[in-house]
Amino acid sequence: MLVINATWQRVVLAALLVMPVVAVIVLMTPAFLVLPFSTPGREFILKLLDKITAWARVIVPKADAK
């Protein structure tokens, strides 16, 4: 029987939640290379990065929170 303590469970859960963000960033790389050269494209990328950053802040716990 495999027993995993709570610390490792949090690490695994965080890794599972980060994987979709990493996948989106990797898949958007070609767009990140082409879109910044147009004004609407630049605005789209900035909004997308703001949303990804906000989502990452939600799933990553703060070090001082207890």
C-alpha positions in Angstrom: 0.0 0.0 0.0 1.4 3.4 -1.0 0.9 6.2 1.6 1.6 9.8 0.6 1.6 12.4 3.2 -0.3 15.7 2.9 2.8 17.7 1.8 3.3 15.5 -1.3 -0.4 15.5 -2.1 -0.3 19.3 -2.3 2.8 19.2 -4.5 1.1 16.7 -6.9 -2.1 18.8 -6.9 -0.2 22.0 -7.7 1.7 20.2 -10.5 -1.5 18.9 -12.0 -3.0 22.4 -11.9 0.1 24.0 -13.5 0.2 21.6 -16.4 -2.7 23.2 -18.3 -1.0 26.6 -18.0 2.2 25.3 -19.3 0.4 23.6 -22.2 -1.4 26.8 -23.1 1.9 28.8 -23.1 3.7 26.2 -25.2 0.8 26.0 -27.7 0.6 29.8 -27.9 4.3 30.3 -28.7 3.8 30.7 -32.5 1.1 33.3 -31.8 3.4 35.1 -29.3 6.0 35.4 -32.1 3.6 36.7 -34.8 0.8 38.7 -33.0 2.9 41.4 -31.3 3.5 43.1 -34.6 -0.2 44.2 -34.9 -2.0 46.4 -32.4 -5.0 44.0 -31.8 -2.6 41.1 -31.5 -0.5 42.9 -28.9 -3.7 43.7 -26.9 -4.8 40.1 -27.1 -1.5 38.8 -25.9 -1.3 41.2 -23.0 -4.9 40.3 -21.9 -4.1 36.6 -22.2 -0.9 36.9 -20.1 -2.8 38.9 -17.5 -5.3 36.1 -17.2 -2.6 33.4 -17.0 -0.8 35.3 -14.3 -4.0 35.8 -12.3 -4.8 32.1 -12.5 -1.3 31.2 -11.5 -1.5 33.5 -8.5 -4.7 31.7 -7.4 -3.3 28.2 -7.5 0.1 29.0 -6.0 -0.1 29.4 -2.2 1.7 32.3 -0.6 4.7 31.4 1.5 3.5 33.5 4.5 -0.1 32.0 4.5 -0.6 29.5 7.3 
